[in-house]
Amino acid sequence: MKHGPSSESALPTVTGFSPGFVALGLEAPLLATLEALGYEEPTPIQREAIPPLLAGRDLLGQAATGTGKTAAFALPMLQLISHAARGRPSALVLVPTRELAIQVGEAVQRYGKELRVNMLPVYGGQAIGPQLHALKRGVDVVVATPGRALDHIRRGTLKLQDVRIVVLDEADEMLDMGFAEDLDAILAATPKIKQTALFSATIPPRIRAIAHRHLQNPIEITIAKEPVKAGTAPRVQQTAYIVTKSHRAAALARVIDVAGANSALVFCRTRLEVDEVTAMLTARGHRAEAIHGGMSQGQRDRVMQAFKAGQTELLVATDVAARGLDIPQVSHVINYDLPSSAEVYVHRIGRTGRAGREGAAITILDPREQRLLRTIEQHTKARVTVLPIPSVADLRSRQLDRVQAAVEQVLRDGSLDTFKHLVERLSVHPPAEVAAAALKLLVRAQGGERQEQEIPLIPARQPEIGRPIRDARHSGGRLHGGSTGAERPPTGRSRHGGRTVEMARVYVGVGREAGIRPSDLVGAIANEAKVNSNIIGAIEIEHRFSIVDVPAAMASGIIEILGRARIKGRRVPVRLFRE
Ligand code: AMP
């Protein structure tokens, strides 16, 4: 599959549609929407999935969140149903969680804007009345969690006989959450002749079994199968910070300020993001400039000249715009979003750490994109260290460190006579006071006195997973292990450095009977999943099983890795704990 640096798709023109999307067979209303959203070219999964889906094929796709898979199924689905009769649902998308139902529903609505498609998200925990009302009025696409969908089918309020397309999104998670039978029951209520697409981050045998039962002669798509060639991945220090969408901009500003990035490339996925990020960074006093495919060649040339001359410190770019540009060595590459493939990631971070110089690559990561990050790690054979987002105190301390280093440098350079005269003129004040006042001015000039908000550490990934647990606190790595039935407050949050972390409970199928101690579990999680042990919350050891609390955002990754590992010499089942 071609994508990223090797892709031949041209820069989108200012007025025309992206040739990459045109080539996939999408029609004008959708192309116009993609243009308005600032998408410059299809991601690999979109390139692979859209043509066969438009041709009516069933599809089994292995793709994680962050690869652009929602658009990969939503765009062809919308195009196909836009030609269908309206009223009863023509498309049904099943997703594991309420959060995803909302998110995918919003994406469907966004992509279907020009087609005036009616979409209804249907999930548990929401009043059923408005859902019934909307279903009566007529909807074209239903995005539902399996439990609530089945509820409606049984009440006769969700009629699926006109459904032409069914999408099972994040099928592995739906099975993990125990929805296998519900899926079968829902699919049984749809017509025999229909198109079905199944997306899953992994394709274990139980997913194959579902695919076998419900897909007909599907086309199979796996993204990022090919490892990045040995030695082509640059050797730079790679870190990632996990934050939710609402804190992404603040997190970007924070990491730029903490890193003291003075010549950095900031990559975004869309033109809209490039413009927003540039405006935000400029407002914070950075010299930032945008570069994307919506700009004329002359504009792009001017931006590049300013960057090369050092007049701009932050260049904010889309992949397409940065491709083929002769960008000089930069101190930092910052991914405002994780790119949709390992190849693009490698190309992005290759802009730093060249010719033996130090470089750093920083990624702002959505909690749901951790699996994609791991895929990228596997393909680049390089570790990306996930760190807690720096707190306001961390930021202040880094700012003071930099001021100290700058002052020491000036002291070493000398030539201070003019300023010594100034100190003499201020001699009514003690010299230490004068120095402190001067430093204060320096810090202020660098924005160091700006009001900053704390950014929450890894907030909830999914309410269903991070649902109430009995432990509230973990205290700097100290474990509450070894006891059963310990008293715990009824909350699913844990405090970490004064910030709240949503926790999930992980079931590990080995307990006291096998001589398991909390330290065995901590060791297994910390060593196998390569996470810091102080993220682990309470541990309960029962006779035949144990329950470990971990940040909800890390739960699925820890479950996957621990499921493959050996604990006390043996493989044990690991999954989310259900009461
Ligand atoms: P998904 O993997 O579907 O969750 O998508 C991840 C993110 O990528 C979403 O924020 C989308 O808006 C964005 N996205 C999807 N396709 C593209 C594209 N072709 N170009 C730029 N951004 C995209």
Boltz pocket constraint, residues with backbone or C-beta under 6 A from the ligand:
constraints:
  - pocket:
      binder: B
      contacts: [[A, 38], [A, 39], [A, 40], [A, 41], [A, 42], [A, 43], [A, 46], [A, 64], [A, 65], [A, 66], [A, 67], [A, 68], [A, 69], [A, 70], [A, 71], [A, 269], [A, 270]]
      max_distance: 6.0
